[in-house]
Amino acid sequence: QVQLVESGGGLVQTGGSLRLSCAASGRTFRFYNVGWFRQAPEKEREFVAVINWSGGVTEYADSVRGRFTISRNNAINTVYLQMNSLKPEDTARYYCAADQDLTRWPVRAVPDFESWGQGTQVTVSS
């Protein structure tokens, strides 16, 4: 497993942007698919986006497609989530997660990810 630390959350107005970062420890990070999930109070944790190990393939939830972009830089063990045109309904705690099973794609389910960070809070004011 790898250790994951998210950063970049904060308070932003509707229509604003934020970039989240997920920094990983471990030299094998480039062999993990990495996803972003979010969880609002009293709601289930939901899939947001995922990127494959090489960075060449991505998947998005319908609710964020066209507004969010996931990317990664394996040289520095970091995955990013660029969030534009933010809406109040994007308010949640955002988590990154890593999946070592590279034979599984696309991967969107919470149980499929073995390693999780502690999350970073994103609040979008109306």
C-alpha positions as CSV (number, residue, x, y, z in Angstrom):
1,Q,0.0,0.0,0.0
2,V,0.9,3.6,-0.4
3,Q,0.3,6.5,2.0
4,L,-1.8,9.4,0.5
5,V,-2.1,13.0,1.7
6,E,-4.5,15.4,0.1
7,S,-4.2,19.2,0.1
8,G,-5.7,22.2,-1.7
9,G,-9.2,22.3,-0.3
10,G,-10.8,25.5,0.9
11,L,-13.7,27.9,0.7
12,V,-14.6,29.3,-2.8
13,Q,-17.5,31.1,-4.3
14,T,-19.8,29.6,-6.9
15,G,-18.1,29.6,-10.3
16,G,-14.6,29.6,-8.7
17,S,-11.8,27.1,-9.1
18,L,-9.6,24.9,-6.8
19,R,-6.8,22.4,-7.5
20,L,-6.5,19.5,-5.2
21,S,-3.3,17.6,-4.8
22,C,-2.7,14.0,-3.7
23,A,0.8,13.3,-2.7
24,A,1.9,9.7,-2.3
25,S,4.8,7.9,-0.6
26,G,6.4,4.9,-2.1
27,R,8.4,4.3,-5.3
28,T,5.7,2.1,-6.8
29,F,3.1,4.8,-7.0
30,R,3.3,4.9,-10.7
31,F,1.8,1.3,-10.7
32,Y,-1.4,2.4,-9.1
33,N,-4.7,3.7,-10.6
34,V,-5.7,6.7,-8.6
35,G,-9.2,8.0,-8.0
36,W,-10.9,11.0,-6.3
37,F,-14.0,10.5,-4.3
38,R,-16.1,12.9,-2.2
39,Q,-18.5,12.6,0.7
40,A,-21.0,15.2,1.9
41,P,-22.5,15.1,5.3
42,E,-25.0,12.3,5.7
43,K,-24.3,11.1,2.2
44,E,-22.5,8.1,0.7
45,R,-19.0,8.5,-0.5
46,E,-19.2,8.9,-4.3
47,F,-16.9,8.5,-7.2
48,V,-15.6,11.7,-8.8
49,A,-12.8,10.8,-11.2
50,V,-10.0,8.2,-11.8
51,I,-6.8,8.1,-13.7
52,N,-4.9,5.0,-14.8
53,W,-1.4,4.3,-13.8
54,S,0.2,6.0,-16.8
55,G,-2.0,9.0,-16.9
56,G,-3.3,8.1,-20.4
57,V,-6.8,7.2,-19.5
58,T,-9.4,8.9,-17.3
59,E,-13.0,8.5,-16.2
60,Y,-15.4,11.0,-14.7
61,A,-18.7,11.1,-12.9
62,D,-21.4,12.6,-15.0
63,S,-21.9,15.4,-12.4
64,V,-18.3,16.7,-12.9
65,R,-17.5,15.9,-16.5
66,G,-16.4,19.0,-18.4
67,R,-15.7,20.9,-15.2
68,F,-13.1,18.7,-13.4
69,T,-9.8,17.4,-14.7
70,I,-7.7,14.7,-13.2
71,S,-4.0,14.4,-14.0
72,R,-0.9,12.9,-12.5
73,N,2.9,13.5,-12.4
74,N,4.5,10.2,-11.6
75,A,7.9,11.8,-11.3
76,I,6.8,13.5,-8.1
77,N,4.2,10.9,-7.0
78,T,1.3,13.4,-7.2
79,V,-2.2,13.3,-8.6
80,Y,-4.2,16.4,-9.2
81,L,-7.9,17.3,-9.4
82,Q,-8.5,20.7,-11.1
83,M,-12.0,21.8,-10.3
84,N,-13.6,24.7,-12.3
85,S,-17.0,26.2,-12.4
86,L,-17.6,25.0,-8.9
87,K,-21.2,24.7,-7.6
88,P,-22.6,24.5,-4.0
89,E,-23.4,20.9,-4.6
90,D,-19.7,20.2,-5.0
91,T,-19.3,20.9,-1.3
92,A,-17.9,17.8,0.3
93,R,-14.8,16.2,1.8
94,Y,-12.6,15.0,-1.1
95,Y,-10.5,11.9,-0.8
96,C,-7.9,10.4,-3.1
97,A,-7.5,6.6,-3.2
98,A,-5.2,4.1,-4.9
99,D,-5.9,0.8,-6.6
100,Q,-3.0,-1.6,-7.2
101,D,-5.0,-4.0,-9.5
102,L,-4.0,-2.7,-12.9
103,T,-6.1,-5.4,-14.6
104,R,-9.2,-3.8,-13.4
105,W,-10.5,-0.9,-15.5
106,P,-12.5,1.2,-15.3
107,V,-12.4,1.3,-11.5
108,R,-15.0,3.4,-9.7
109,A,-16.2,1.4,-6.6
110,V,-15.0,2.4,-3.2
111,P,-14.2,-1.2,-2.2
112,D,-11.8,-1.6,-5.1
113,F,-9.4,1.0,-3.7
114,E,-6.9,-0.3,-1.1
115,S,-5.3,2.9,0.1
116,W,-7.0,6.2,1.2
117,G,-6.0,9.6,2.3
118,Q,-7.6,11.6,5.2
119,G,-9.4,14.0,2.8
120,T,-9.5,17.7,2.3
121,Q,-12.6,19.9,2.7
122,V,-14.1,21.8,-0.2
123,T,-16.8,24.3,0.5
124,V,-18.5,26.2,-2.3
125,S,-20.6,29.2,-1.2
126,S,-23.6,30.4,-3.1
